[in-house]
């Protein structure tokens, strides 16, 4: 998720990162807008179920992008401190800002935090910062994951390896969540919570394998797929078929009650895998290099701020959705203002991320200057 600066940037990778952070903010719209408290019925909520299904591709896109960028790079253990600092310090800066703002202006649980409680808040990665915890762990694993990946001697072995990851970590989300007893008729196939297990689901149930799965899928795409090698019309066709189908599936399984959180809705489940791969390939194949230089520069800058935008969106959500809940009472009514809400959160979060980025660079500059003044080793 952290942008990697190159002499010749691939604008498509920046677009993927920007698109993913917009999907994150869209997904939070459902969380903060009260979607999960609504009884699922009617055309509007069915449409919102489809929209929510599509936005869940955000984290898979980030993780595939990490694999695409990092799997063929030589990442040494000596690079840990510098890379970890680029992730951890901006996170701390933004979190401290959110705690202060929450204590001064908002009536939230953070207003009661003292110093030690605030320190704990940072160390346990609360708010939207679970991603930071996961990404730091992935960062530590990357040197070893790259050795693992490079040890595979052929495309056949690499394909088999990806297939094994999908079978043990993803396939159970498709096969293990149906009631095959038919005790109450065919409708229980989807509506019952008496699931029939058809295959072992230990790896899937832990939900911790999917970051590695997407990382290696990204590495596989980088190695074996050239942009445009699969026609865009076919990728669009897959998305046009799967997104409404999965949205209808999720709506039906929740029909007449509040949203049902099932393994099929998780980031590592079959729905996200089937949607996110063609979406990633589609964004990779569109010729964004034809955009004006100023536009590409703006996209690259927003891409570099996406990480901080993710973290900072929590505090912006608090302000924006407080207004939304005051001025609209029924969730389907909020559907019509989803676009301005998402844009407002995106802009506010990006601004905070920019401020944190400038502050972080200032800290790095002062640190390097002090180190040179003391003749400390680099």
C-alpha positions, -999 to 999 in steps of 0.1 A, spaced: 0 0 0 30 23 6 39 39 -27 72 30 -42 89 58 -61 105 50 -94 122 70 -121 96 57 -145 63 52 -127 37 28 -140 6 50 -139 -17 19 -139 -3 9 -105 -10 43 -91 -46 41 -105 -51 7 -89 -40 21 -55 -62 51 -58 -91 30 -69 -86 7 -40 -86 35 -14 -118 49 -29 -134 14 -25 -122 14 11 -141 47 18 -171 34 -1 -171 2 20 -170 24 52 -201 42 39 -221 10 45 -206 6 80 -212 42 91 -244 47 72 -264 21 91 -266 -4 63 -259 -34 85 -288 -25 108 -314 -25 80 -338 -53 73 -329 -66 38 -358 -61 14 -367 -40 -16 -349 -30 -48 -329 -2 -32 -313 -24 -6 -307 -51 -32 -288 -25 -52 -269 -15 -21 -260 -51 -14 -245 -53 -49 -225 -21 -44 -213 -34 -10 -202 -66 -26 -181 -48 -52 -165 -24 -27 -151 -55 -8 -124 -58 -35 -104 -30 -18 -81 -50 4 -75 -77 -23 -64 -50 -47 -39 -36 -22 -25 -70 -14 -21 -80 -51 -5 -47 -58 21 -54 -30 29 -88 -45 31 -73 -80 56 -47 -68 76 -66 -43 78 -103 -53 107 -97 -78 126 -73 -56 156 -81 -34 143 -71 0 170 -76 27 166 -79 65 187 -47 68 160 -28 51 135 -36 79 140 -5 100 137 20 72 107 3 57 89 -2 90 95 35 98 77 45 66 47 26 78 47 31 115 57 67 120 29 82 97 5 58 114 15 72 148 13 108 136 -22 104 122 -34 84 152 -22 110 176 -40 137 155 -72 116 156 -70 112 194 -65 149 199 -93 159 176 -116 133 192 -108 145 227 -113 182 218 -142 182 194 -160 149 193 -180 130 220 -165 96 214 -149 69 234 -115 84 227 -124 115 247 -117 96 279 -82 85 269 -53 94 291 -17 91 280 -13 54 287 -47 46 272 -37 66 241 -4 47 239 -23 14 241 -47 26 214 -17 31 191 0 -2 199 -31 -23 194 -41 -6 161 -76 5 168 -100 25 146 -93 15 109 -57 6 117 -60 -31 116 -45 -29 81 -13 -14 95 -9 -44 118 -14 -68 90 8 -49 66 37 -47 91 35 -85 94 35 -89 57 65 -65 54 85 -88 78 76 -118 57 84 -104 23 121 -114 22 112 -150 30 81 -150 7 103 -138 -21 128 -167 -15 99 -191 -14 85 -177 -47 119 -177 -64 125 -214 -54 96 -225 -76 113 -237 -108 85 -235 -134 52 -219 -143 36 -253 -136 49 -253 -100 38 -217 -95 4 -224 -108 0 -254 -86 12 -234 -56 -15 -207 -62 -41 -234 -67 -32 -250 -34 -35 -217 -16 -69 -212 -32 -81 -247 -24 -72 -246 13 -80 -210 20 -107 -200 -4 -127 -230 -17 -142 -238 18 -160 -204 16 -179 -218 -15 -185 -254 -4 -190 -253 34 -219 -228 38 -250 -245 25 -275 -267 42 -276 -299 22 -299 -318 45 -330 -304 27 -349 -308 60 -372 -278 51 -370 -278 14 -347 -263 -12 -348 -228 4 -327 -240 33 -298 -244 9 -291 -207 12 -312 -194 41 -304 -220 68 -274 -215 91 -271 -253 96 -241 -256 72 -229 -289 57 -191 -291 57 -178 -307 25 -141 -301 29 -117 -292 57 -119 -255 65 -92 -249 91 -71 -226 69 -101 -207 57 -116 -203 92 -86 -185 105 -89 -158 78 -51 -152 80 -40 -169 49 -56 -145 24 -28 -118 25 -3 -144 14 -27 -157 -13 -32 -123 -28 5 -115 -25 14 -145 -46 -14 -139 -70 0 -104 -76 35 -120 -81 20 -145 -105 3 -118 -126 35 -98 -127 55 -127 -140 30 -143 -165 5 -117 -177 14 -88 -199 -10 -58 -197 -36 -64 -223 -29 -101 -228 -65 -107 -218 -90 -86 -237 -107 -60 -216 -141 -70 -229 -137 -104 -214 -126 -90 -180 -155 -66 -181 -178 -95 -189 -167 -115 -159 -172 -85 -136 -206 -77 -152 -218 -112 -145 -202 -119 -111 -208 -86 -93 -247 -86 -97 -248 -124 -91 -228 -122 -59 -247 -91 -48 -280 -109 -53 -267 -140 -35 -257 -119 -4 -290 -100 -5 -310 -132 -6 -291 -148 22 -299 -118 43 -335 -113 31 -360 -105 58 -333 -98 84 -302 -77 89 -270 -84 69 -257 -119 74 -219 -119 79 -207 -152 63 -174 -165 52 -185 -159 17 -183 -121 23 -148 -122 37 -118 -107 18 -103 -141 13 -136 -158 1 -144 -170 -34 -164 -138 -42 -135 -114 -37 -110 -137 -54 -132 -141 -85 -140 -104 -87 -107 -88 -77 -84 -107 -101 -102 -95 -133 -106 -61 -118 -69 -59 -111 -61 -71 -147 -85 -46 -162 -71 -16 -144 -36 -29 -153 -45 -30 -190 -62 3 -196 -38 28 -212 -37 55 -186 -3 66 -199 -22 87 -224 -35 110 -197 -20 145 -195 12 148 -175 -5 170 -149 -32 144 -144 -7 116 -140 13 136 -115 -18 142 -94 -27 105 -95 8 96 -85 7 120 -56 -27 107 -44 -14 72 -47 15 80 -25 -9 93 1 -33 64 0 -19 46 31 -24 76 53 -58 83 37 -69 48 48 -60 55 85 -72 91 86 -106 83 71 -118 72 105 -118 107 120 -133 123 88 -160 96 89 -169 107 124 -176 143 112 -192 135 79 -215 107 91 -226 127 121 -240 152 97 -255 125 75 -273 108 104 -287 142 115 -301 151 81 -313 117 68 -332 91 87 -336 61 63 -306 44 48 -319 40 12 -323 78 12 -286 81 19 -278 61 -12 -285 91 -33 -258 112 -15 -232 84 -14 -211 100 -41 -207 134 -24 -202 117 10 -174 95 -4 -158 125 -22 -159 145 10 -143 118 31 -117 111 4 -107 148 2 -106 153 40 -87 121 46 -62 129 18 -56 163 33 -47 148 67 -25 122 50 -7 150 31 -1 169 63 12 137 80 34 130 50 50 165 51 55 162 88 71 128 84 95 141 57 104 170 80 112 146 108 134 125 85 151 156 72 159 168 107 170 134 118 194 130 89 208 165 94 214 158 131 230 125 123 254 141 98 262 168 123 272 141 148 290 121 122 268 91 129 270 62 105 243 60 79 
